[in-house]
Amino acid sequence: MTSPRLWPVALGLSALIWIIATAGGRQIFIKEVLGDAFDSQAEHFLRGNVDVDGEAIRWEAMVVDGKARMYFGPFPALLRIPLNLIYPAGRGAWSRISGFLAGEIALFAFTGLISNALRRSSLSVRARNWLGAACLIGFVFGTPLLLLLGNLSIYNEAIIWALAWTLGALFFAIRSRNTEGHAQTVSLTAFSFCAAGALLSRVTFGAPLVLIAPMLAIHLPRENRWRQFAALFLPLGAGLGFYLLLSYARFGSFVGVSIDHYINPVHREFAHKYGMFSLQRVPYGLADYFGLRFPSLQWQAPFLKADRNFFAHPHLYSIPFSETYLSIPWGASWLLAGAILGVIYLVRRNCADLFEHGAAVAFALQGLGILSFYTLSQRYSVDLYPFLIFCLLVFLRRGGVLLARIYHVIIGLVLVSITVNSLATVSWLVDSDQNVRPETRAIWTRFLGRSSPGATSESN
């Protein structure tokens, strides 16, 4: 089978990722909201402790024994260590470089996944090229990746790294099943490193990969099995061990965050009373993330008005509104359509193997976790995308005649998604997102041909 020619498209999108992440290409070393907290955490790691400077983490601090701690995954802080050694003047302003690197990893991992899936499809070479290119463009402009790149505050930086490592791990997991010998060992090692990176970026992304690792081990050949086991489990085991020890050092618990220490009294008291996770929230989360509510129209650019939505359920959510400004059926309709068809092939007899079933369940559990969380936000919806992407890949591989008949429909949905998602996201960044730096907001405003807004205060 012939793989589609997607790398030129990926290279072109790389340039666009740089422009989006740096607000035009020149705003590189900018102190994003709370971004210097990762630098502070890195410095404390080098001193042999897990504290963080209170003025760096501010309203997101966890106070343990009078010392500030942070609950965000440590990977962006670990990345700061070599960056600050190479260029000390960049201290506190690495968020955009970090986000660009994560975006590149995510893009090229997704490119490899789509290329591999379409290579096994029954489409013509021309159709593979068109559909593959559309999927790549949709990935950048028709998913929340655009939001993460447009605002690389502390909240989004860890998430974009978690997504990038997850897609990288999935790419190498699939690759390891189609290789043998030394090539398989390399793929298993790469999967393990990526899975550890995801776990250390955001645990909700790493946990499914921890479950997927034993599924890869089941089908390893008997020859050199111990070497393959070591490649598969040693880097991931080291990452898991570091995560558990860091959690215990930070909060005295291996499970991670201890809400008792959260400086935010609203979230702290709500979690004490109703819990951070509850399955009772799942139907409401589904309605929020998958509802058909369309953004309001406005006469001035960008013509769609993205804002918070009133969502008062005081026994379910800690705040009376949702920050999901665009639901998945509008923002990523192409991906949702492919995922639904992929689920159909997953449940049909003899249409998917054990690994595909197991990986889909692992990613579905990740989605279930975020649906039961005690707040709703566009950035949290990213936890649903590994499942959607995996199911899309299943459909691209298994779709056969159906894919040949409807691939042009998916391309059309990509056009709809990138239009709606791009306009709504720009509206959110300009008018509603309180964590966008004033200078970044001004750049987006000038791009729209509007007068510059006043500076907004930082908050979570």
Buried (B, 14 or more C-beta within 10 A) or exposed (E): EEBBEBBEBBEEBBEBBBBBBBBEEEBBBBBBBBBBBBBBBBBBBEEEEBBBBBEBBBEBBBBBEEBBBBBBBBBBBBBBBEBBEEEEEBBBBBBBBBBBBBBBBBBBBBBBBBBBBBBEBEBEEEBBBBBBBBBBBBBBBBBBBBBBBBBBBBBBBBBBBBBBBBBBBBBBBBBBBEBBEEEBBBBBBBBBBBBBBBBBBBBBBBBBBBBBBEBBBEEBEEEBEEBBEBBBBBBBBEBBEBBBEBBBEBBEEEEBBBBBBBBBEEBBEBBEEBEBBBEEBBEBBEBBBBBEBEBEEEEEBBBBBBBBBEBEEEEBBBBEBBBBBBBBBBBBBBBBBBBEBBBBBBEEEEBBEEBBBBBBBBBBBBBBBBBBBBBBBBBBBBBBBBBBBBBBBBBBBBBBEBBBEBBEEBBBBBBBBBBBBBBBBBBBBBBBBEBBBBEBBBBBBEBBEBEEEEEBEBEB
